[in-house]
Amino acid sequence: MDHFVFKRKRINEVKYAEACSSSTVGSGSVNSDSIEKNIDSNLQTSTLFEPHFKKKKVSARRYNEDYLKYGFIKCEKPFEKDRPQCVICNNILANESLKPSKLKRHLETQHAELIDKPLEYFQRKKKDVKLSTQFLSSTTVSEKALLSSYLVAYRVAKEKMAHTAAEKIILPACLDMVRTIFDDKSADKLKTIPSDNTISLRICTIAEHLETMLITRLQSGVDFAIQLDESTDIGSCMTLLVYVRYVWQDDFMEDFLCCLNLTSHLSGLNIFTELEKCIVGQYKLNWKNCKGITSDGTANITGKHSRVVKKLLEVTNNGAVWNHCFIHREALASREIPQNLMEVLKNAVKVVNFIKGSSLNSRLLEIFCSEIGTNHAHLLYHTKVRWLSHGKILSRVYEFRNEIHIFLIEKKSHLASIFEDDIWVTKLAYLTDIFGILNELSLKLQGKSSDIFEHVERIQGFRKTLLLWEARLKSNHPSYYMFPRFLQHIEENIINENILKEIKLEILLHLTSLSQTFNHFFPEEKFETLRGNCWVKDPFAFRNPESIVELNLVPEEENELLQLSSSYTLKNDYETLSLSAFWIKIKEDFPLLSRKSVLLLLPFTTTSLCELGFSVLTKLKTKERNGLNGTADMRVALSSCVPDWNELINRQAHPSH
């Protein structure tokens, strides 16, 4: 049979070729109409023998006015014509459903209570549907313009830009691009997007929307923890920032809670009162759900006369724990420097101030460095309040030591003599190394979603490293491998052995001082709770019943831990998920252990998010915009929630007056 079909097909193809050639010879030119007819006729002939490849022709069904008795009208939306639309639920069915049986089935299954309704009822519904359709078609463009306005405002706030950027930069640039790529008519549609004043209103509306989303989540009764810090902006206004961490869905969520503008003369009790008005009065949150409070150690927050933290702990019924910011403690511990090394740091700061304090000196040094091809051309100011300032300024001065020496000689400054002192330069190399190491530790303590176990491990590891370095320097064959710049300097320069011993003693004194201050700011007794709950960090390390008994858990918790540590499936989850996400995931199967772990991991360990917030506030509130109330912009820029654009565009384009 297949051979027969193939043979007949070949015969038809030969006939088709002969017909085309004969028509071409007879007329002298190709007649396109005759060729198309020949093609159609021959293709139809050939396809008669190919039933498996023949496509069934489907004709579109037409709407009949009688279908209204089943509650269906003809859809009037663009690209949806010849499709039935239900006047009750507004659902649009496929064209194939334009059959009385299918339409009647929809009425009986979806709207059984309306089967006995007369035709007049559906006619009234038909008018309502047409009115709503006309309204939607007339507002489509305005809705798109409204959504575009919200999206532009969202980007402006996210990038911390001035609100006038939307009118002066973004909209003109979009008009140029659309006019160039498309046409003027398309570009004119963009002119319906509002100007900068409305951008400000959009940002405020988005901020209110995000605030409502966050507060609704917190009002659901979830546990949360806060971190707070206060600072002064460029307008000399005291600002208190508060961040919140809470359990949401399958992990912890961190978000910007509030920004309070305070007067400079407020006492600690007044600060607590303002915070109480916001958290309880405005947001209607319950302090009993607060399980952690984190702040720095400034007297304005933790001092005995301020008592802000003490008051917060009281309103939580002592159900919350207070954490002193790990980064702040590390910065305080790093400030302990022996007097001789402190003089080296002060002289380095004097050099920087001499050059950076004069615009002429700064420009001349930049020109000099560019001529000789150095990697950098600027020095960095020293700032005590910045965590990484010591390490950065010392690193830049040591790197530029030769260029700075030549520059100071040309300027005939007395500071040039300190770079001629090999002992001073050697100590500068050591300080550059040790503060670089402290900067690395500080950076490891920063960031989001870090737990207390990680921070404690890093601090304890650094303390042990200090003890190792002390032992290394006290040995008969001291080694300086841990300080690469210092080691390179003493290898490349001839240093008297007695002088090197004196420098080694100063380094030992500094390392010992660092070790003592770290022990003071991170006492061992503060970590007793973590050692007793070490199973939270790795529950699968306790598979033996003997090891579980030593943890001092209640019998129910011991049984849960034994079952958990024996599960290989959950171990895969433990290895792939974050620690907090893992404990939240198993809350249904192991409620006691999950609850205990979440409460331990929930509190913040640093105030780095508040510091990030102050950086954003500094970028928003410049000298040109020092009167700006940046609360709305900050919320949009810092919020972890994603706006629901459908809800926003359903609001009016402008607030009612």
ZINORNOR-V704178 format. One line per field, one symbol per residue. psi: psi as a letter, one per 30 degrees, with the letter a starting at -180 (. if undefined). A space follows every 10 residues. Layout:
psi->???
This chain:
psi->eeeeeeeeee eeeeeeeeee eeeeeefflk jeeeeeeeee eeeeeeffgi ffgkkkkkkk lkkkfffffg gklkkglkgg lgkkkkfefg kjllefghke eeeeeeeeef hffgegklee efeeeeeeee eeeeeeefge eeeeeeeeee eeeeeeeegh lkffeeefee eeeeeeeeee ecleeeefff ffklaeefee eeeeeeeeee eeeeeeeeff glklllkllk lkafggkkkk kklkklkkcg lkkklkeljk jllfgkleee eeeeeeeeee eefhlkfffk fkkklaglff eflffegeee eeeefghgfl kkkkkeeeee eeeffjklee feeeeeeeee eeeeeffkee eeeeeeeeee efhlelgklk lkkefkegee eeeeeeeeeg eeeeeeeeee fhkfffffff jeeeeeeeee eeeefeeeee eeefflllhk lfeeeeeeee eeeeeeeeee eefflfikkg ffieeeeeef efkjkkeeee eeeeeeeeee eeeeeeeeee fikeffgeee efhffeeifg fifkeefeef fhlleeeeee eeeeffjfef eeeeffllee eeeeegfeei eeeeeeeefe feklflheee eeeeeeeeee iaefhfgkjg eeeeeeefkf lkkjeeeeff llekkk.
